[in-house]
Amino acid sequence: MDLDYFIKKDQIIKLKSTEKQNVLRELIEKLAELELLDNKERFYAQVIHRESLENTALGNGFAIPHTRTESVDRFISILGIHEDGVDYNSDDITPVNFILLSIFPARMSTTYLYFIGMMARIFSNNEKKHLLEDARTPAKIHAVLKKEAESYFESISDLENIPVDTPDSLASVPSSDVDMLIRLDRLYKMFDSGDKSDKLKKKIINIKKLIDNRSLTYYERMRKKRSNPFSIVEKDACSGCHMDIPPVYLKQIKDQEGISLCTHCGRFLIIV
């Protein structure tokens, strides 16, 4: 999938503000300037409210302020870069240099989580983060991210077709469970990367309690077989195994509210 689906070159800017709230306003105003938002005050208030509920700094100099709202009908994002760093009250007490702000409708929550999973993986890698820091200009940063995004999608695509049993019973499980599973997957990746803190372990335990047992069991099995158990439906094909999805099944996926699985590789399918 092309990075431009989520964020284009002109949606990467150098930040001037040094305070968190002013930085968020600066990002919102740029989106309004690009004519991607029609009421910057309303969206600023929504982002600030969401931020008041939970700090969105992920650590390693990366933050993901966001809001889910029915006031937009598409996925909107912007990346701000601050060379000196902004005090974001991060858990790791590290100034934030990269702030990725996203605004999206509720129906695209799963798409957002997938996107953030990819970006978090890029920014949590110190080598890749140094490449972005050395890029300096928005155009060069976009080029680096574009290349890393392509590499990410290639890395999660298993070209070999490993047979997987896909239980039909998951079709009756609410699609909201996919959101929870992606959140769980992101926490597991943090754990696998070396974060063994009690705080992270508690988050994993708590989110598992919210997921349907059939979905959780299947996810745990898929996690052992795939580097990424999730796949985006792109050009009527699974981006994980690159196999075409039959038109009849594609229509069922779009119409149903339950979880959908790729019949070839078994990944959880995400419609964008």
Secondary structure as the mmCIF struct_conf table of DSSP 4:
data_model
#
loop_
_struct_conf.conf_type_id
_struct_conf.id
_struct_conf.beg_label_comp_id
_struct_conf.beg_label_asym_id
_struct_conf.beg_label_seq_id
_struct_conf.end_label_comp_id
_struct_conf.end_label_asym_id
_struct_conf.end_label_seq_id
HELX_RH_3T_P HELX_RH_3T_P1 LEU A 3 TYR A 5
TURN_TY1_P TURN_TY1_P1 PHE A 6 PHE A 6
HELX_RH_3T_P HELX_RH_3T_P2 LYS A 9 GLN A 11
STRN STRN1 ILE A 12 LYS A 14
BEND BEND1 GLU A 19 GLU A 19
HELX_RH_AL_P HELX_RH_AL_P1 LYS A 20 GLU A 33
TURN_TY1_P TURN_TY1_P2 LEU A 34 GLU A 35
BEND BEND2 LEU A 36 LEU A 36
BEND BEND3 ASP A 38 ASP A 38
HELX_RH_AL_P HELX_RH_AL_P2 LYS A 40 LEU A 53
BEND BEND4 GLU A 54 GLU A 54
STRN STRN2 ALA A 57 GLY A 59
TURN_TY1_P TURN_TY1_P3 ASN A 60 GLY A 61
STRN STRN3 PHE A 62 ALA A 63
STRN STRN4 HIS A 66 ARG A 68
TURN_TY1_P TURN_TY1_P4 GLU A 70 SER A 71
BEND BEND5 ASP A 73 ARG A 74
STRN STRN5 ILE A 76 VAL A 86
TURN_TY1_P TURN_TY1_P5 ASP A 91 ASP A 92
STRN STRN6 VAL A 96 PHE A 104
HELX_RH_3T_P HELX_RH_3T_P3 ALA A 106 MET A 108
HELX_RH_AL_P HELX_RH_AL_P3 SER A 109 PHE A 123
TURN_TY1_P TURN_TY1_P6 SER A 124 SER A 124
HELX_RH_AL_P HELX_RH_AL_P4 ASN A 126 ALA A 135
BEND BEND6 THR A 137 THR A 137
HELX_RH_AL_P HELX_RH_AL_P5 PRO A 138 SER A 155
TURN_TY1_P TURN_TY1_P7 ILE A 156 ILE A 156
BEND BEND7 GLU A 160 GLU A 160
HELX_RH_3T_P HELX_RH_3T_P4 ASP A 168 SER A 172
BEND BEND8 VAL A 173 VAL A 173
STRN STRN7 PRO A 174 PRO A 174
TURN_TY1_P TURN_TY1_P8 SER A 175 SER A 175
HELX_RH_AL_P HELX_RH_AL_P6 SER A 176 ASP A 192
TURN_TY1_P TURN_TY1_P9 SER A 193 GLY A 194
HELX_RH_AL_P HELX_RH_AL_P7 ASP A 198 LYS A 208
TURN_TY1_P TURN_TY1_P10 LYS A 209 LEU A 210
BEND BEND9 ILE A 211 ILE A 211
HELX_RH_AL_P HELX_RH_AL_P8 ASN A 213 LYS A 225
BEND BEND10 SER A 227 SER A 227
BEND BEND11 PRO A 229 PRO A 229
STRN STRN8 PHE A 230 GLU A 234
TURN_TY1_P TURN_TY1_P11 LYS A 235 ASP A 236
STRN STRN9 ALA A 237 CYS A 238
TURN_TY1_P TURN_TY1_P12 SER A 239 CYS A 241
HELX_LH_PP_P HELX_LH_PP_P1 MET A 243 MET A 243
STRN STRN10 ASP A 244 ASP A 244
HELX_LH_PP_P HELX_LH_PP_P2 ILE A 245 PRO A 246
HELX_RH_AL_P HELX_RH_AL_P9 PRO A 247 ASP A 255
BEND BEND12 GLU A 257 GLU A 257
STRN STRN11 GLY A 258 GLY A 258
STRN STRN12 LEU A 261 LEU A 261
TURN_TY1_P TURN_TY1_P13 THR A 263 CYS A 265
HELX_LH_PP_P HELX_LH_PP_P3 ARG A 267 ARG A 267
STRN STRN13 PHE A 268 ILE A 271
#
